[in-house]
């Protein structure tokens, strides 16, 4: 219990030293943060290997609005937490002094983050060279970039919510994948984004039963999954897309060589805002190394003529299928 080591949890007193002392004493045990308190920190908390940190509860709120839960309140620019093993049942919030920092960073493997809310940062969670990782009921609220993955394999997000409107009111990025990273997301939602997911060369994303909506101001456009590079793989199944404001839900930009797009059973509603239709799938590229496209069983509801499947600059490969 961090209170046993001098933590106050009033959001004013600096609790950094007390939390570090509790972590040092815990060894392989659990470091516990009682609920109803805000633990202000002014430097990075580094979790030892094999140790778990657990709070007395979390909720998906904005910075400063949490009630009756455990809150780690970052009050500096940097990584609030460097995670090695497990984090659960706690909020990680940024003060105005921490808006350009990151909430959670990890370059370990087999980490787990459960029932955690990270809010108000430039980047909510950043993972590098992480394998076999679970994000379970994680909320990333009001971060300019919710989730950032670089060279990560088999990162699994289950029933997570990413609300990408940053603290200045701008639509941000839900998740960004670089350097061959892979992400599997099941359930949950991505909301209020300029791009829900961005993908670069050789990255792969699988989305199943995810809700997409970006309720932007009039005249503002966005993309759902934005792919820019070669060898990108996208599988999207059973998703619900409220695609008002979308230029396209899934967009392959140019260099689509060796890419694969698999869409099945997705439902699209409300395509028109400001008189302009949105598109479900949009891609461009040449015939030499074409995109492989497999689409089946989508539903388009309350959609005007002109919205839906679309491609420019080249056709999908001859083995592609659209039904």
N, C-alpha and C positions, 0 to 999 in steps of 0.2 A: 504494500500500500504506500503510494507516494506521500500520503499525509504523514506517515510515520517517519519520514525523512525530511520533514520541514516544509513540504509544499503547502501553499495557502489556498490557491485556486480561486482568487477573487478577481482575476483578470488585470490586476494592477501590479502586485508584487511579482518579481521575477522568480519563477519556479524552476528555472533551467538546472541549477546546481542540485536542487533536491531530487529532481527526476533522474539525473545522471547518477546520483548516489544510490537511489533505489535500484536502478538498473545494474549497477556494479555489485550490489549486495545480493541481487536475485539469482545470479548464475543462470541455471537452466530453468528457473521457475517463472511464474507469470508476474509481470509488473502491472499493478492494478491502479486505475484512476477512478475514484468514486464519482458518481453522477452528481449533477447539480453544481458543478464547479467549472471554472475557466482557468486553465493552467497556462499562464503567459510564459513564452520561451523567447530567448534572445540569441540563441545560437543553435546549430544543428544537433538534434538528438540522434546518436548512432546506436542502433540496436545490435547487440552481440548475436553471433550465430546461435541458433537453437533456443532463443528466448522469445516469449510471446508478450505482447502488450495488449491489455484489454481494459476498456472503459465500462462504465456503468450504464451505457446506452448511447444511441446516436439517433439523429433525425435529419431528413433532407431539407435543411433550411439554409438561409443566407447567413453570411457572417454577422454576428451580433444578435441574431434572432433565436438562437437555440435556447430552449427552456428545459430544465430538469435532466439534462444529459451531461456527459463528460466531454469537455472541449479542450483540445490543445490549441492555444492561440498564438500563432506565429507573429512576432513583432519585429522582423528583420528580413532583409533580402538574402535569400539562399534557400537551401533545402531544409524544410522544417524537420523531416524525418528521413534518415537513411536506414531503410528496412532490410533486415537479413532473414527474417523467418515469418512472423505472423503478427497481424494487427487486426483488432476487431472491436466492435461496439463503441466507437468513439468518433467525434467530429474533429476535423483538422481545419481550422479557419485562419484566414489571413486578415490582419489589421491593414489599415491603409499604408503602413510602412512596409508591408510584405507583399504588396500586389505584384511586384516583378519577380517574385520568388517561385519556388516549386513546393507543393505540399508534401509529396512522398516520392522518394527516389530509391531505386534498387538496382543493383547489378548482380544479385544472387540468383539462386535457382530454387524451384519448388517453394516459392513463397505463397502465402495466402492472405488476402485482405477481405474481411467479412463484415458486413453491416457497418460500413465506414462512410462518412460524408466528408468530402474534401471540397472546400469552397473559397473563392475569392482570389486565387493565384493566377499567375501568368500561365503556368502549367499545373494541372491538378496532380497527375501521377505520371512519372517518367520511369520507364524500364529499359535497361540496356543489357543485352546479352543474357537475358533471363529465359529459362526453359521451365516448362511444366508449372505454370502459375495459375492460380484461381483468384478471380475477382467475383465475389458473391454478394449480391444485394449492396453494391457500392453505388453511391450517388456522387456525381461530379457536378457541382452546381456553381454557376457564375465564374468559371475559369475561362480565360481567353482560349486555352486549349485544354480539353478535358483529359485525354489520355494520349501519351506519346510512347511509341514502341520503336526501338532500334535493334536490329538483329536479335529478335526474340522469337522463340519457337513454342508453339502450342500454349499460347496465352488464352485462357478461357474466361469469358465474362458471362455471368449468369444473373438474369433479372437485375441488370444495372440500369441506372438512369443517368444520362448525360444531358445537362441543360447548359448550352454553350453561349448564352448571353453573358458577356463579361460585366464587370462592375461599372464600366463606363456606359453600358447599354448597347454595345456593339455585338453583332452576331459573330461568333468565333468558330473554332474548329472542334468538332466532337472528338475525333480520334485521328492520329497521324501515324502511319506506318512507313518506316524507311529501312533500307539495308536488309532485304529478305525477311522481314518480320512477318509473322502470321498471327491472326486474331480470329477466334471463334466466339461469336456473341449469340446467346440464346435468350430470348425474351427481353424485356426491358424496353427502353426508348432512347432516341436521340432527338433533341428538340432545340429550336431557335439557333440555327447555325448558318454560316455562309457556306461551309462544306461540312457535312456530317462526318465523312471519312475521307481522308486523302491517302492515296497509295502511290508509291514510286516503284521503280524497276524491281521485279522479282518478289514483290510482296503479295500476300494472299489474305483474303478475308472471307469468312463464312458468316452469314447473317440468317438466323432462323427465328421467326415470330417476333421480330423487332418492329416497333412503331416509329415512324419517321414523321416529324412535323416541324415546319419552320414558319411560325406566324410572324413574319417580318413586316416592317412598315410598308405602306403603299409605294410601289415603284421599285422595290428592292428585290433582287433575284438571288437564288442560291442553287447549290448542287447537293445531291445526296451523297453518293459515293463517286469520288473524283479520281480517276486513274490516269497517271501521266508517266509512261515508261513502258518498257518491254517486259514480257513474261509475267504480267500481272494476272492473278486468278481471283475471280469474284464468284461466290455462290450466294444467292439470295433466295430464300424459300419461305413461303407463308408469312411474308412481311405485310404490314399495313402502312400504306404511304398516303398521307394527306399532302398532296403535292402542289397545292397552291404556292405560288412564288418560285417554284422550281423551273430553272431552265431545263434541267433533266434530273431524274433521280439517279441513274447510273450513267456516267459519262466517261468514255475513253477518249483521251485527248491525244490524237496524233499517233505516236509511236506505240502501236498496239501489237507489235510482232510477238507471236507465240502466246498471246493472252487468251484466257478462257473466261467466258461469261455464261453462267448457268443461272437462269431464273425460272422459278416454278411456283405456281400457286400464290403469287403476290396479288394484293388488292390495292387498287388506286382509286382515290376519291378526290373530288373537288380540285379540278385541274386549273381553273381559270381565276386569275386575279388581275385587275387592270386590263381586262379584255384580251390577255395573251395566254395561250395554252401552254402547259408544261408537257414535257415528254418523259415517258417511262425510261427509254433507253436511247442513248445518242452516242454515236462514235464516228470517228474519221480515221483514215489511214489507207495505205496502198494495198494492192492485191498480191505483192510479192511475199509478204509474211503476214497474212491476214489474221484477224481475230476469229476465234472459234466461238460460235454463239449457239446456245441451246436454251430455248424459251418454251414454256409449256404451262397452260392452265391459268394464266393471269386473268383477273377480273378488273374491268374498268367501269366504275360506277360514277354517275353524275359528271361525266367527262364530255366536253364538246368536241365536235369534229376538228380534226387537226392535231389533237393530242394523242399520244400513244407511242408506238414503236417508230423509230426513225434512225436513218444513218446517212452519212455523206462521205464523199471522197473515196469510196471503195466499198465493195461488198464483203460480207462475211465469207469464211472459207466454204468450199463446196460441201463439206461434211456437216455443216451447221443445220440446225432444225428449229423451226418456229411453228408451234401448233397452238 
